[in-house]
């Protein structure tokens, strides 16, 4: 299981829907795939998810996700994350 923080910027998610999740152009995949290759792990044998099940409306992926400020949202994300782990 490979866990990220969130789904990034809303604009990036919309772009991925239109253009597809191309591992050569999406910055997350450009970082993860070489790391897995260096570790000898096949991406097809991994389960990829994010702890926070939302996107950022801001123009930046830097820093903590705004969702971290909402306790109910965090509790809901934790419940879903626990389900995925099981």
C-alpha positions, 0 to 999 in steps of 0.5 A, spaced: 500 500 500 502 506 498 499 512 501 499 519 499 496 525 503 491 528 498 489 528 491 492 535 490 489 541 486 482 541 483 485 543 476 490 537 476 485 532 477 480 535 472 486 535 467 487 528 469 480 526 467 481 529 461 488 527 459 488 521 463 493 519 468 499 519 464 505 516 468 510 520 464 506 527 465 503 527 472 508 529 477 506 524 483 507 518 478 514 521 476 516 521 483 513 514 485 514 510 479 522 511 479 522 510 487 518 503 486 523 501 481 529 502 485 526 498 490 524 492 486 517 493 487 512 492 481 507 498 481 502 493 479 502 489 485 501 496 489 495 499 492 495 506 491 490 511 495 490 517 499 489 519 506 485 525 505 479 523 500 479 530 497 482 535 492 485 542 494 481 548 491 488 552 492 493 553 486 498 550 490 500 543 493 505 545 498 504 545 505 499 541 509 492 540 506 486 544 508 482 538 510 487 537 516 483 543 519 476 539 519 475 534 525 469 531 522 472 530 515 479 527 518 474 522 522 471 520 516 477 519 512 480 515 517 474 511 517 475 510 510 482 509 510 481 503 516 476 500 511 482 500 505 487 497 510 482 491 512 
